[in-house]
Amino acid sequence: MSPAPADPPDPEVLAAFERDSFVILRDVISPDWREQAAEAATRLLASRRTAGRDRSVDGKDGFRGIVAMDDTFLPLVADPKVLPTVVALLGSTNLYLMSSNLIYMPSIPPGAPRSIRIPSRHGWHRDMVAATRDLGIATVPRLSIKAAYFLSDITPDAGLTMFVPGSHTDTGPVTLAPGAIDPPGAITPDLGPLDVVLFENRTWHAGGLNTSGRPRLAVMMQYGYRWLAPIDDLAPGLLDRDDLTDVERQLLGRPDRNPDGSIAHEGAEAWPLREWWQHLTQAQPRF
Ligand SMILES: O=C(O)CCC(=O)C(=O)O
């Protein structure tokens, strides 16, 4: 199978990301897919499944590794409207999908007791906390890009992910005024239902406060270098499927192995994305 046609990354999108620490890509998903994905998400959440489940306080729920749980999510793996920007921002084709994360955030009525999004537990963070701890907050590099899709109604009170613009180059922790739950300058992106927002591991972000009266459903696809450890459980069954492209199989974690199972050189199995990128950009491979 060939990968879906794609356009080279838009330099203005890349510049906006470098300035703001996040960028919105417009009209990426279709209304039909969005509806199907919301149904698939609701089915998963209603199930008793515990493998990969990620429950938290105040009714937060979700799953890690959803691309292996329902085929509805597979088209996101190598979404042709997203992948070129991800490759350009990470500056490499030696990439894979570290995580596909469904996040269910219940609505909490204004004034109702809650244990998140309070001053002592405001929720602002950078991703890949272990990398930051090991390498230092000022020096940790860009390691991953998250693409966040929202499957439920988007209203100002829906609790979309919030960002501190420009924060990927900050060299210290985020600071909040006493009693505040958001740092100065924090914004909620102006997203439409078919849009996706990209951000990186160093972007300071937090789930907003959902007071909409409806649950908020989000899917976060996290791409990173193939030498980083996966966050989700491995899904070897997906790698053998013949209805996926080689690019998808790379992104789903095909290891550097020869067909006979022997060890191939490091990066060998990143050829699908490398060839795809060369074709897309006509660029000589740097990687
Ligand atoms: O649920 C959200 O909006 C934020 C999720 C988040 O912080 C994360 O994926 O790191």
The ligand as an SDF file (V2000), in Angstrom:
LIG
                    3D

 10  9  0  0  0  0  0  0  0  0999 V2000
   -6.0630   16.8150   28.7730 O   0  0  0  0  0  0  0  0  0  0  0  0
   -5.4270   17.7940   28.4020 C   0  0  0  0  0  0  0  0  0  0  0  0
   -5.9440   18.7570   27.8270 O   0  0  0  0  0  0  0  0  0  0  0  0
   -3.9540   17.8880   28.6510 C   0  0  0  0  0  0  0  0  0  0  0  0
   -3.2950   16.5880   28.5080 C   0  0  0  0  0  0  0  0  0  0  0  0
   -1.8760   16.6750   28.8890 C   0  0  0  0  0  0  0  0  0  0  0  0
   -1.4790   17.4800   29.6690 O   0  0  0  0  0  0  0  0  0  0  0  0
   -0.9120   15.7920   28.2950 C   0  0  0  0  0  0  0  0  0  0  0  0
   -1.2630   14.9870   27.4390 O   0  0  0  0  0  0  0  0  0  0  0  0
    0.2790   15.9020   28.6550 O   0  0  0  0  0  0  0  0  0  0  0  0
  1  2  2  0
  2  3  1  0
  2  4  1  0
  4  5  1  0
  5  6  1  0
  6  7  2  0
  6  8  1  0
  8  9  2  0
  8 10  1  0
M  END
$$$$
